[in-house]
Amino acid sequence: MEADDILMRVKSSDEPPHGWVILPLVRRQVMTGIAGWVFGIFMGLGLFIAVALTVIPSNYKQGTAAAIFTSILLAILLFIGLGSLWATYVDTRRLMDADRHLIVITPDDFVKQEGNKVIRVPLMNVRHVTARGVPPPDRTPSRESAIRQVPSVGENMSSMIFGRNIMRTGSSSGPRFRLRRMRTPTTLAFLDTRTDTEVIVATDKAFGDPFTIAALLKQYAASAQNIA
């Protein structure tokens, strides 16, 4: 089945086909993330302006060491502010187009839609499913609906300063999964053996707990490959 056919079948039915995992974008989590980024804008740019007014030009008259330290500090604050501004823009666009952000795992295929971009990988070609980070205990997949935790402002700011790869976090007819602790991976990816390229499944918690998604994807891929 082609990716467009899979997506059309999911969106045209109130109930997912038997054995399919449907993971829509969780608006509440994206909105919470946006709130954190907005805080980052005010904190980063606000501190940048305050520090700049305080240390310029005096610190640049006190020698090379003071000038370098001041420049690094101002660069970090500016990076936080502008980076948060960009992340707010990206997440706002994603939220406004939430219906076109979706992950579907069928017994035969993995499909991900991000706006106009659609990725389909047969489960036969899915290898090395990797959730980067330190997993919390008890990540057994569950098909029961549950409440997902959301990223905190601290998480958003930490990921802004150190990078998502170091810190990283609606209603629908598909399964939803419980996130029990905040220590989750920064990215979830797998190898597509058709091209030997990495496919990024998630870089935050917008589709749910990455470790739970990884466990499900491993189960489905192993089942498809064992049957074949």
C-alpha positions in Angstrom: 0.0 0.0 0.0 1.3 3.4 -0.9 1.9 6.2 1.6 -1.0 8.3 0.3 -3.4 5.4 0.5 -2.4 4.7 4.1 -2.8 8.4 5.1 -6.2 8.6 3.3 -7.5 5.5 4.9 -6.4 6.8 8.4 -8.0 10.3 7.9 -11.2 9.0 6.3 -12.0 6.6 9.1 -13.2 7.2 12.7 -11.5 4.0 13.9 -8.0 2.9 12.8 -7.7 -0.4 10.9 -7.0 -3.4 13.1 -3.3 -3.6 14.1 -2.5 0.0 13.0 -0.8 2.4 15.4 -1.9 6.1 14.8 0.2 8.8 16.4 -1.1 12.3 15.7 0.5 15.5 16.8 -0.3 16.3 20.4 -1.4 19.9 20.3 -1.2 20.4 24.1 2.4 19.4 24.1 3.3 21.7 21.2 1.5 24.6 22.9 3.4 24.0 26.1 6.6 23.9 24.2 5.7 27.2 22.5 5.1 28.7 25.9 8.6 27.7 26.9 10.2 29.1 23.8 8.3 32.4 24.4 9.8 32.5 27.9 13.2 31.9 26.3 12.7 34.8 23.9 12.1 37.2 26.8 14.8 35.8 28.9 17.5 35.6 26.2 16.8 38.9 24.5 15.9 40.7 27.7 19.2 39.7 29.4 21.1 40.4 26.3 19.8 44.0 26.2 20.4 44.5 30.0 23.9 43.0 30.0 24.8 44.9 26.8 23.8 48.2 28.3 25.8 47.4 31.4 29.1 46.1 30.0 29.4 48.1 26.7 31.7 49.8 26.2 33.4 49.5 29.7 34.3 45.8 29.5 35.9 46.3 26.2 38.3 48.8 27.7 39.6 46.4 30.4 41.7 44.2 28.2 41.4 41.2 25.9 40.2 38.7 28.5 37.3 40.8 29.6 36.4 41.6 26.0 36.4 37.9 25.0 34.4 36.9 28.1 31.8 39.6 27.5 31.5 38.7 23.8 30.9 35.0 24.6 28.3 35.9 27.3 26.4 38.2 24.9 26.6 35.7 22.1 25.1 33.0 24.3 22.2 35.3 25.4 21.6 36.3 21.8 21.6 32.7 20.7 19.0 31.8 23.4 16.8 34.7 22.4 17.0 34.3 18.6 17.0 30.5 18.8 13.8 30.5 20.9 12.2 32.9 18.4 13.0 30.5 15.6 11.7 27.5 17.6 8.5 29.4 18.4 8.0 30.1 14.7 8.6 26.5 13.7 6.3 25.0 16.4 3.6 27.6 15.7 3.6 26.6 12.0 3.5 22.9 13.1 0.6 23.6 15.4 -1.4 25.5 12.8 -0.9 22.6 10.4 -1.3 19.8 13.0 -3.7 17.7 10.8 -0.8 17.1 8.4 1.6 15.9 11.1 1.1 12.2 11.7 2.9 8.9 12.3 1.3 5.6 11.2 2.7 2.2 11.9 0.9 -0.6 10.0 1.9 -4.3 10.1 3.8 -3.7 6.9 4.9 0.0 6.8 6.1 3.0 8.7 4.7 6.3 7.4 5.3 9.8 8.7 3.8 13.0 7.4 5.2 16.4 8.2 3.3 18.9 6.2 3.9 18.3 2.5 6.7 15.8 3.3 5.7 12.2 3.5 8.1 9.3 4.4 7.2 5.6 3.9 9.5 2.8 4.8 8.5 -0.9 4.6 9.0 -2.5 7.9 11.1 -5.1 6.1 13.7 -2.4 5.7 13.6 -0.9 9.2 16.8 -1.7 11.2 18.6 -0.3 14.3 15.7 1.5 15.8 17.5 3.8 18.3 16.1 6.2 20.9 19.0 8.3 22.1 19.1 9.1 25.8 18.7 7.4 29.2 15.5 5.5 29.3 13.2 5.5 32.4 12.1 2.2 33.7 9.1 0.2 32.5 8.7 1.2 28.8 6.4 -1.7 27.8 4.1 -0.5 25.0 0.4 -0.1 26.0 -2.6 0.5 23.8 -4.7 2.0 26.5 -5.3 5.8 26.4 -3.3 7.7 29.0 -2.2 11.1 29.9 1.1 12.3 28.4 3.4 14.6 30.3 4.6 17.8 28.6 8.0 19.4 28.4 8.8 21.9 31.0 10.1 25.4 30.5 13.4 24.2 31.9 13.6 21.4 29.3 13.0 23.9 26.5 15.7 26.3 27.8 18.2 23.5 28.4 17.7 22.2 24.9 18.1 25.7 23.6 21.5 26.2 25.4 23.0 22.8 25.0 21.2 21.4 22.0 18.3 19.0 21.6 20.8 16.1 21.2 22.0 16.6 24.8 19.0 17.6 26.8 15.8 16.6 25.1 10.6 16.4 25.2 -5.7 15.7 20.6 -7.7 13.6 20.4 -7.5 11.0 17.8 -8.7 7.5 16.9 -5.3 5.9 17.4 -3.5 4.5 20.4 -2.1 6.9 23.0 0.7 6.1 25.4 1.6 7.1 29.0 4.8 9.0 29.7 5.8 8.2 33.2 9.0 10.3 33.7 10.6 13.3 32.0 13.9 11.6 31.2 13.3 10.7 27.6 15.5 10.6 24.6 16.3 13.5 22.4 15.8 11.7 19.1 14.3 8.5 17.7 15.6 7.2 14.4 16.1 4.0 12.5 18.1 2.9 9.5 16.4 2.4 6.1 18.3 -0.5 4.5 17.1 0.4 1.0 19.3 3.5 1.0 21.4 3.0 4.2 20.2 6.4 5.4 18.9 7.4 8.8 15.2 8.2 9.1 14.3 10.6 11.9 11.0 9.5 13.6 10.9 12.2 16.3 13.1 14.9 17.9 10.7 15.7 20.8 7.6 14.4 22.5 5.1 15.9 20.1 4.0 12.5 19.0 4.3 10.9 22.4 7.0 9.1 24.4 9.9 8.3 22.0 10.9 5.2 24.0 7.4 3.8 23.7 7.2 4.6 20.0 10.6 2.9 19.6 9.4 -0.2 21.4 6.3 -0.4 19.2 8.3 0.1 16.0 10.8 -2.6 17.0 7.9 -5.0 17.7 6.2 -4.3 14.4 9.4 -4.5 12.4 10.5 -7.8 14.0 7.0 -9.3 13.4 7.1 -8.3 9.7 10.7 -9.6 9.2 10.0 -12.8 11.0 6.9 -13.5 8.9 8.9 -12.9 5.8 
